[in-house]
Amino acid sequence: MSPHVPLRSPLRYAISLLVAASFAPTAQAADLLSISQDALDHSASLNSSRSTFRSTEASQDVARGALLPQISATGSVYHSRTLESQEYDTGSAGGGGAQVGGGAGGSSDDNYNGSSLGVSVSQALFDATNWFEYEQSKQQVDQQALQLEIDQQQLLYDVSSAYFEILRAKEVLEARQAQEKAISRQQEQAQEQFDVGIVAITDVNEAKAAFDSARAQRIAAKNELQVSFEALERLTGQHYDSIEGLTDDLPIEPPKPASRTEWVDLAMQSSPSIQFAQQAVELSRTGVDIAQAGHLPTLSAYGDYNYSNSDQDQLRGHNEGVEFGVQANLPIYTGGSTSASVRQNTYSLEATQYDFEDQRRFTTQQVRSLYTQVANDVESVDAQREAIVSNRSALEATRAGYDVGTRNIVDVLDAEQSLYEAISDYADARYTYVTDLLELRQQAGTLSLDVLRSVNEWLQGDSVAIDMSDDGMAAIDDIGQRPAAPTP
């Protein structure tokens, strides 16, 4: 019989739940730095770029192998059998051997076994083509490392942009919610005044139309906030219940250094996109060297060892031989393909030089434009802040005029619309400033986790949360069966 277990009283049960809840960890809103680290760890596109870089590193070892000794061995074991043989009469006059019929003739063995073994060793002493191909493989590794840096900085910018897009959408939603609530009160007031005969039905209809419009704007803003969260999850492969907000005292300052020329000079030195284009020129120049090497001779040392064994009559025993020496090869005429290859690679070199110049001009234009944009953003934030104050004062004055009969309800609704548009525009201006500043750093080639860490210090405001209950990200890391690592 099982021992009696006393039931827990409702009071004790409630107390135990309260104690457990007090020690339960509180969910903490994610910040920009932790989300950026998630993106660096889990981004599918960045991991693809990393795998491509490792593949390029392996191709360098492939090219180096052509410069090292080449050793090969061959062997065979065989059985030989003659299915039909000729017999000759060796005793006829004149010593002529006349054929008299089938069968085994002479003392040769028609069935025998044999084996052979060969080992060859060669070492290139001079092969310009292989050498330049090896140099090109090293350059390709350097270029792919630059591509990886480009992809990483792009990811950091995309994550930051998506993060601040969520905060912008949240503030816009709050403005739309406040607008809908304010117009709803205005509609109620218009209805009450109509009921007592103070205003005409047109005021009620105007207020109803404004309320419907505000409601539609609020629904659209809520949808935009949800979509913004989904964009962030796509970049990181992670789900976030909430993220930290941006404090109101974010310093809105002009970019430092405070000169477009200095930013352009910084980009010319640090931009991985420019360095990538420059490395492409070096790769093409080496391609010309490879093509021209087709006109040069090659020189290699070699050694061969051969062994054969047979039990055939009269040949019973084994043969063994060693050969070594130096071999040279001089291409004299290849149908014009070598000269054509030189021309082809020369034009490719010319194309990459133009691409490099185009990238320099593009980066210069982007840096200058973004610098100017950030400087304008500083003024725009101040102007939008003052616009909120002005529109709030205008709304109060319009409401006062409506109460005394000098303004109509359309004026009030327009003033309310202007106020909440100013609030929304202020949010746009703040987050546009932040993202433009980060894009300026990306174009200059200086966007990194350290830069985001400094921005992250201003994320101490109210957190932004959203209900993302569907399980659309459950299989985000499913890329199929991963290949097994090779055994060293």
Secondary structure as the mmCIF struct_conf table of DSSP 4:
data_model
#
loop_
_struct_conf.conf_type_id
_struct_conf.id
_struct_conf.beg_label_comp_id
_struct_conf.beg_label_asym_id
_struct_conf.beg_label_seq_id
_struct_conf.end_label_comp_id
_struct_conf.end_label_asym_id
_struct_conf.end_label_seq_id
HELX_LH_PP_P HELX_LH_PP_P1 SER A 2 HIS A 4
HELX_LH_PP_P HELX_LH_PP_P2 PRO A 6 SER A 9
HELX_RH_AL_P HELX_RH_AL_P1 PRO A 10 PHE A 23
BEND BEND1 ALA A 24 ALA A 24
HELX_LH_PP_P HELX_LH_PP_P3 PRO A 25 ALA A 27
STRN STRN1 ALA A 30 ALA A 30
HELX_RH_AL_P HELX_RH_AL_P2 LEU A 32 HIS A 42
HELX_RH_AL_P HELX_RH_AL_P3 ALA A 44 GLY A 65
TURN_TY1_P TURN_TY1_P1 ALA A 66 LEU A 67
BEND BEND2 LEU A 68 LEU A 68
STRN STRN2 GLN A 70 ARG A 81
BEND BEND3 LEU A 83 LEU A 83
STRN STRN3 GLN A 86 ASP A 89
BEND BEND4 GLY A 91 SER A 92
HELX_RH_3T_P HELX_RH_3T_P1 ALA A 93 GLY A 95
STRN STRN4 ALA A 98 GLY A 102
BEND BEND5 GLY A 103 GLY A 103
TURN_TY1_P TURN_TY1_P2 GLY A 106 SER A 107
BEND BEND6 ASP A 110 ASP A 110
STRN STRN5 ASN A 111 PHE A 126
HELX_RH_AL_P HELX_RH_AL_P4 ALA A 128 ASP A 195
TURN_TY1_P TURN_TY1_P3 VAL A 196 GLY A 197
BEND BEND7 ILE A 198 VAL A 199
HELX_RH_AL_P HELX_RH_AL_P5 ILE A 201 THR A 236
BEND BEND8 GLY A 237 GLY A 237
BEND BEND9 ASP A 241 ASP A 241
STRN STRN6 SER A 242 GLY A 245
HELX_LH_PP_P HELX_LH_PP_P4 LEU A 246 THR A 247
TURN_TY1_P TURN_TY1_P4 ASP A 248 ASP A 249
BEND BEND10 LYS A 256 PRO A 257
HELX_RH_AL_P HELX_RH_AL_P6 ARG A 260 SER A 270
HELX_RH_AL_P HELX_RH_AL_P7 PRO A 272 GLN A 292
HELX_RH_3T_P HELX_RH_3T_P2 ALA A 293 HIS A 295
BEND BEND11 LEU A 296 LEU A 296
STRN STRN7 THR A 298 SER A 310
TURN_TY1_P TURN_TY1_P5 ASP A 313 LEU A 315
STRN STRN8 GLY A 317 ASN A 329
TURN_TY1_P TURN_TY1_P6 GLY A 335 GLY A 336
HELX_RH_AL_P HELX_RH_AL_P8 SER A 337 VAL A 404
TURN_TY1_P TURN_TY1_P7 GLY A 405 GLY A 405
BEND BEND12 THR A 406 ARG A 407
HELX_RH_AL_P HELX_RH_AL_P9 ILE A 409 ALA A 444
TURN_TY1_P TURN_TY1_P8 GLY A 445 GLY A 445
HELX_RH_AL_P HELX_RH_AL_P10 LEU A 449 ASN A 456
TURN_TY1_P TURN_TY1_P9 GLU A 457 TRP A 458
STRN STRN9 GLY A 461 ALA A 465
BEND BEND13 ASP A 470 ASP A 470
TURN_TY1_P TURN_TY1_P10 GLY A 472 ASP A 477
BEND BEND14 GLN A 481 GLN A 481
HELX_LH_PP_P HELX_LH_PP_P5 ARG A 482 THR A 487
#
